[in-house]
């Protein structure tokens, strides 16, 4: 029922009632405990697996990771893995101790989709406000954050916004859209401010 050193005694008795005794020691090795942790990630980020496996006394000799996406098995201790598409993946870790005892841990990692940042903007004459309308989308979840850089050292965080420029020229506007899973995407577009004619 537990690991340790045990003394086993065998007493053999013949049909003529003669006896002999044999004594041997056997060792029951401890079973390792396979365990790991991993955080959900955004697509295009690496999943970082923290190996929490242990065996006492002794050491873990080998690790075999099945990442659940038909990729080759990894033998790293704390591997990083890139997943090809968003979704839920079942991960299996098999550990083998230096005494050839094994244990298996199962877990999962969710790969969140990346949002697609997009917006529309209008071109205006100098002195008017440029309007910026968010068109960002994400396959699962929702967009919850917008970070605007209007190209003139001004910024904003509203989903849909306006901005007045201090000069007539073209400005490179940047939008970073963030999903509720913390994934982001960035897009840049040109906003035009036309000069006024002189009557």
Secondary structure, DSSP 8 states (H G I E B T S, - for coil): ---EEEEEEEEEE-TT--EEEEEEEEEE----B--EE---EETTSEEE-EE--B-SSS-EEEEEEE-SSS---B--SS-EEE-SSSEEEEEEEEEEETTS-EEEEEEEEEEE---B--EEE--EETTSEEEEEE--B-SSS-EEEEEEE-SSS-EE--SSEEEE-SSSSEEEEEEEEEETTS-EEEEEEEEEEE-----
